[in-house]
Amino acid sequence: MQLDGKIALVTGAGRGIGRAVAELLAREGATVILVARTEAELAATVAAIRDAGGQARAIPGDLTQDAFVEHLFAAIRQEFGRLDILVNSAGMAPFGPVEELPVQKFRECLELNVVAVFACMQQAIRLMKETGGRGKILNIGSVRSHWSEGGDGGAYNASKYGLRGLTESVARQLHGSGLEIAVGMVCPGVVDTPLTNPGREPRPEWLRPEMVAEAVLHALTAPPGVNVYDTTLFAMFQKPW
């Protein structure tokens, strides 16, 4: 198993991409700490991982609350003593014309998709520095981290562009610092998840969460000294831009 003995934190792990990532990392031997707001969804993910022989621990909470993020990393420090992997997958995607979308929805999107990621990266880097200066951090972006579309996705586009800027900035800060902390992102096209397809209609032309999870695993298992910084993927029959 490629991640045997690793301690991994996956946010947004109750469903969609986050759940697929958590399940795959557990199958590869990692002990996975799962975070999401909905306890029932987290419990289902934990049960699936344990039924498959993996190890998982759920810590439900709201990542946009500073006190919860501090509690989360204090619990990781106390129970595991270190963190090897952070995958920031929690996110939201409010859509609506700019003249109609409530400003509060725009603010909530930035808080979860960018600010909460910053808070988790900050805490993870502090912990990784305390325990040897090694680790890997991957943020789940989007093809919209690289190019935007017309229509009603202004808030989502802004958040994913912001996430790319944050990821690149932190990666550059750590590169050549003497620390072995790799920071990167995986940027998928449209993925068939409850967020994008709440009606659960068949979407064979879209990516599946498991495909994105494989891209995450590829980045996490790169050879020592190699940082797979930015992986962009979309389905062969999907219009990427």
C-alpha positions in Angstrom: 0.0 0.0 0.0 1.4 3.3 -1.1 0.4 5.3 1.9 0.9 2.8 4.7 1.3 4.4 8.0 0.5 8.0 6.8 -1.9 10.3 8.7 -4.2 12.1 6.3 -6.8 14.8 6.8 -9.5 15.2 4.1 -12.1 18.0 4.3 -15.5 17.7 2.6 -15.2 14.0 3.1 -18.9 13.3 3.6 -19.7 13.0 -0.1 -18.5 13.6 -3.7 -14.8 14.1 -4.3 -13.8 14.3 -0.7 -15.4 10.9 0.1 -13.8 9.3 -2.9 -10.4 10.7 -1.9 -10.8 9.5 1.7 -11.8 6.0 0.7 -8.9 5.7 -1.7 -6.3 7.0 0.7 -7.6 4.5 3.3 -7.4 1.7 0.9 -3.8 2.7 0.3 -3.0 2.3 4.0 -3.5 5.8 5.4 -5.3 6.6 8.6 -7.8 9.1 7.4 -9.3 12.0 9.5 -12.6 13.1 7.9 -14.1 16.5 8.2 -17.5 17.8 7.0 -20.5 19.6 8.4 -23.0 16.8 8.1 -22.4 14.1 10.8 -24.6 11.5 9.0 -22.6 11.7 5.8 -19.3 11.5 7.7 -20.6 8.4 9.6 -21.4 6.7 6.3 -17.9 7.4 4.9 -16.3 6.1 8.1 -18.4 3.0 8.0 -17.5 2.3 4.3 -13.8 2.7 5.1 -13.9 0.5 8.1 -16.0 -2.2 6.3 -13.2 -2.3 3.7 -10.6 -2.8 6.4 -9.3 0.8 6.6 -8.9 3.2 9.4 -10.9 6.4 9.7 -11.9 9.0 12.3 -14.6 11.6 11.8 -14.5 15.1 13.3 -17.6 17.0 12.2 -17.6 20.8 12.1 -17.7 24.0 10.2 -14.3 24.9 8.6 -15.3 28.5 8.2 -15.3 28.9 12.0 -11.8 29.6 13.3 -12.4 28.0 16.7 -13.3 24.7 15.0 -10.2 24.7 12.8 -8.1 25.2 15.9 -10.0 22.4 17.7 -9.5 20.1 14.7 -5.8 20.5 14.6 -5.4 20.3 18.4 -7.3 17.0 18.2 -5.0 15.7 15.5 -1.9 16.8 17.4 -3.1 15.2 20.6 -4.3 11.9 19.0 -1.8 11.3 16.2 1.1 13.6 17.0 1.6 14.5 13.3 0.0 15.1 10.0 1.5 13.8 6.7 -1.2 14.7 4.2 -3.9 17.4 3.9 -6.4 17.3 1.1 -8.7 20.4 1.0 -11.9 19.2 -0.8 -14.6 21.1 1.0 -16.4 23.6 -1.2 -19.6 25.1 -2.4 -20.8 26.5 -5.7 -23.5 29.1 -5.6 -24.7 30.2 -9.0 -26.8 33.1 -10.1 -26.6 36.2 -12.3 -24.5 38.9 -10.7 -27.5 41.2 -10.3 -29.4 38.5 -8.4 -26.9 36.5 -6.4 -27.0 37.6 -2.7 -23.8 39.2 -1.6 -23.9 36.9 1.5 -23.8 33.8 -0.8 -20.7 35.3 -2.6 -19.1 35.9 0.8 -19.9 32.3 2.0 -18.4 30.9 -1.1 -15.1 32.8 -0.6 -15.1 31.8 3.1 -15.3 28.1 2.5 -13.5 27.8 -0.9 -10.5 30.1 0.0 -10.4 31.3 3.6 -11.0 28.0 5.2 -8.4 26.4 2.9 -5.9 29.1 4.1 -6.7 28.3 7.7 -6.2 24.6 7.3 -3.0 25.0 5.3 -1.7 27.3 8.0 -2.4 24.9 10.8 -1.1 21.9 8.7 2.2 23.6 7.9 2.7 24.6 11.5 2.2 20.9 12.6 4.4 19.6 9.7 7.2 21.9 10.7 7.0 20.8 14.3 7.3 17.1 13.3 10.2 17.0 10.8 9.2 19.5 8.1 7.7 17.0 5.7 4.2 16.6 4.2 2.0 17.0 1.3 -0.9 19.5 0.8 -3.3 19.2 -2.1 -6.2 21.6 -2.8 -9.1 20.6 -5.0 -9.5 23.4 -7.5 -11.3 23.4 -10.8 -10.7 24.0 -14.5 -12.2 27.3 -13.5 -9.1 28.0 -11.5 -7.5 28.5 -15.0 -10.2 29.9 -17.1 -13.7 31.3 -16.5 -16.9 30.9 -18.4 -19.8 33.2 -19.0 -23.1 32.8 -17.3 -23.9 32.7 -13.7 -20.8 31.3 -12.1 -19.0 34.5 -11.0 -18.8 33.6 -7.3 -17.5 30.1 -8.0 -15.0 31.4 -10.6 -13.7 34.0 -8.3 -13.2 31.5 -5.5 -11.4 29.0 -7.6 -9.1 31.7 -9.2 -8.4 32.8 -5.6 -7.6 29.3 -4.6 -5.1 29.0 -7.4 -3.4 32.2 -6.3 -3.2 31.0 -2.7 -1.9 27.6 -3.7 0.8 29.0 -5.9 1.9 31.6 -3.4 2.3 29.0 -0.6 4.0 26.6 -2.9 6.5 29.3 -3.9 7.0 30.2 -0.2 8.0 26.7 0.7 10.0 25.8 -2.4 13.6 25.9 -1.6 13.0 26.7 2.1 14.6 23.5 3.3 11.2 22.0 4.2 9.9 19.0 2.4 6.3 20.2 2.3 4.9 19.9 -1.2 1.9 22.1 -2.0 -0.3 21.6 -5.1 -3.7 21.3 -6.6 -5.9 19.1 -8.7 -8.3 20.9 -11.1 -11.1 18.8 -12.5 -13.7 19.7 -15.0 -17.4 19.0 -14.1 -17.6 16.0 -11.8 -20.8 14.0 -11.2 -21.4 14.7 -7.5 -24.4 15.7 -5.4 -23.2 19.3 -5.6 -23.3 19.4 -9.4 -26.0 16.8 -10.1 -28.5 16.9 -7.2 -31.1 15.1 -9.2 -28.6 12.2 -9.7 -29.5 11.9 -13.4 -27.0 9.7 -15.4 -24.1 11.9 -16.6 -21.7 9.5 -18.4 -20.0 12.3 -20.1 -18.8 13.9 -16.8 -15.9 12.9 -14.6 -16.6 10.7 -11.6 -15.2 11.4 -8.1 -13.1 8.3 -8.2 -11.2 9.7 -11.2 -10.3 12.8 -9.3 -9.3 10.7 -6.3 -6.8 8.8 -8.6 -5.3 12.1 -9.7 -4.9 13.1 -6.0 -3.2 9.8 -5.2 -0.8 10.3 -8.2 0.3 13.6 -6.8 0.6 12.3 -3.2 2.8 9.4 -4.3 5.2 11.2 -6.5 8.9 10.3 -5.9 10.7 12.1 -3.1 11.8 15.6 -4.2 9.1 15.8 -6.8 6.1 18.1 -6.5 3.1 17.4 -8.8 2.0 21.0 -8.5 -1.0 21.3 -10.8 -3.0 18.5 -12.4 -5.9 19.5 -14.7 -8.3 16.8 -15.9 -11.5 16.6 -17.8 -13.5 13.9 -19.5 -12.6 13.2 -23.1 -16.1 14.1 -24.3 -16.5 17.1 -22.1 -16.0 20.6 -23.3 -13.2 21.9 -21.0 -13.6 25.6 -21.8 
